[in-house]
Structures are given as structure tokens and as C-alpha cells.
């Protein structure tokens, strides 16, 4: 059902970027623990926050302070825009480049002319899309573990919660990858697919923050994929982890089924 040669060739092409993403995500987790332990950010933030007017304190809420605790800082490390951006790049670049981009370049025509089914190529690319962000997230888990070994104060950090955050993040990234596959199946230009997928992801990201800050649009919360990834709530045990993972997995499956059906039937221009 998969082409190992195709997976190896594509993986080798993106290996350098993957290693960079792995090191960045891992280093970021060590940095978060370093800041919260060495700089005592929690105490500094509490003092600074207490000077805010009551209305402003209510606006930010207790969740703002919580992210400067040890567990909160770790959760924030997996939800920082830099981490999300690099993982999203992995999710978007694979289908955008190797489906729509190769149609645009004419190289996909050569691939499908070989004695290999299109669905096999598509499924092989998806397998790689599953593995690459997971490798980067494993880098994050490794960074957290290294940080816990460096700072004994963090030894009671519930790593099972960090593992759950990583799994939830992985499903979020696969959802982004899923609708990028869908866009790629209906386009013949890699750059256009990249812009569409990035635009949709940014829209979901900012909608998530808008919903949090503006109660008048709180009814839109179920319509952003980022509402199904709440690392702070996972740490505190308030998140419906199974439900969130289930919804993201269902969305990903729907996107991929539609995309694979289209790829299997579409005409490749010569």
C-alpha cells in the first residue's frame, strides 16, 4: 500500500528542515523551563499583574498567570506561535509541493506513468506527513525531559500530561495537513495551495483568540480547529482530551477521503 522508495526519496529531500524543526522545538521546551526556574517569572508576573486595574486583571484572567508556573510554561512551550508555525510548515509543504507543485512542474505526470497506483503515491506521502511532525514533537518531548533532568525543581512535572499535549498537537497538525491535501487535490499550483492552507490556518488561529477575548462571538468557538487544542487545560485536567482528539481525527479523515478520491480520478496535464 506504500512505496518505500518514494517515502525515502521525499524524506531525504526534507531531512535538513526536519532536523532544524526538531532541534528548535526541543530547545524551546528547555528554554521555557529555564525561564520559569532561573528567572522566577511566576513571582515577577504575579507582582506585576497585581498592579493592573481590576478590570484588566479580569480581562486576562487566571489562565494568564497560570502559564508562568512550571507546568503552565511547559504547556505554553507547545503552544507558542514559533512552534506551531514550524509544525504547520511541515504539514503544508508536503502535499503542496509533492501534489499541486509537481502537477505544476510536470513531474507528477512522470510519477503516475510508472507502474505504481496513484493512491499508493498519495498514501505514501500521507504516511510521511504523519511521521515528520511526530518526529518534531518527539524532539519537544526530549527537550522537556532534558529540562527536567537539568532542573530538579521540575521533577514532579506530570510528564503524562506533556505526552497528551504532544498527541493533541500532532492531531492538530494532521488536520492542517488534511485540508492541505484537499486543496492540493483541487489545484495545479503549489504556491496557491500553500497560501490557501496558510491563510486558513491563520484564520483559525486568530479566530480562536477572538473567541477567547470577545464573548459576543463565543458561538464561533466550535468552528476553529485550535479550540480543540488547549494545552493549558490539559495540564490542569480541564480539557476533554478524547473528544478533542476524536474531532480532529474525524476532520482529518474526511479531508483525506475527499482528497484521495479526487487525486485518484483527476487528469494530470501533459
Secondary structure, DSSP 8 states (H G I E B T S, - for coil): ---HHHHHHHHHHTHHHHHHHHHHHHHHHHHHHHHHHHS-HHHHHHHHHHTS-HHHHHHH-HHHHHTTSHHHHHHHHTT-HHHHHHHHHHHHHHHIIIIIHHHHHTHHHHHHTSSS-HHHHHHHHHHHHHHHHHHHHHHHHHHHHHHHHH-GGGTTS-HHHHHHHHHHHHHHHHHHHHHHHHHHHT-S-HHHHHHHHHHHHHHHHHHHHHHHH-GGGGGGGGGSGGGG--HHHHHHT-S-HHHHHHHHHHHHHHHHHHHHHHHHH-----
